[in-house]
Amino acid sequence: MYQKIIKENEDFYFNEQGYKVFTEAYHLKRGYCCKSGCKHCPFGYDKKTDTFKKPVRKEAKPNAEG
């Protein structure tokens, strides 16, 4: 069975309590949300409400010059 290799400080780090914490980069490489309420979840999942926050898009401001 093929397993992907993850790299410390790129894909995860250990917090003060010794837990492995996955980075946003790792979550994006994996490509989906596990709904565990991860600290660096880029998918906007809120474990308390079991919902996804809509990603904030920066809207282009209209040009004031005509």
N, C-alpha and C positions, 0 to 999 in steps of 0.2 A: 504494500500500500504506500502510495506517495504522500508525503507530508511536506507542507510548505515550511520553510525555516523562517522563524521570526527573529528579529535582531533587537537586542537591548538598546535603549535610548532612541531607537528609530520607531519600533513597533510597540514597545512597552517600557515601563520603568517600575521600580519597586518603591512604594510609598513608605512613610515612616513606620507603619505597622508591619511592613514586610509583605504586603499584598502586591501582586502583579497588577498594574494598571495599564490597559491598552490605550495607545495614543489615537488621536483623530486620524492620522495617516494610516494606521493599521485598520481601523474601521472602514475607511474608504477603500482600501485594497481588498478587504473581505467582501464589500459590496452590498451588505444588507444589515438590517438592525436585528439584534437578538432579543430585544425588549427586556433587557436586564437592568436598565437604568444606568448604563455606563457613564462615568464621569465626563468623558470626552466624546460622547455620541454626536456625530455630525448629522444625524437623521432627524434630530429634534424630538426624540421620544421622551415623554413625561411619564415615569412609572407611577406617580401618584394618581394620575387621571387616566392612565392607559390610552393616551392619545399622542398624536404627532403634531407638533407645532408647525405651522406653515413656514417654510424658509422665507426669510426677509430678502426681498429683491430691491436693489437700489434702482429707483426710477430715474430715467434721464430727465433732467430739468429742461424746460423749453428755453430756447435761446432768446434772450431779451432783445438782442440786436435783430433788426428786420431785414 
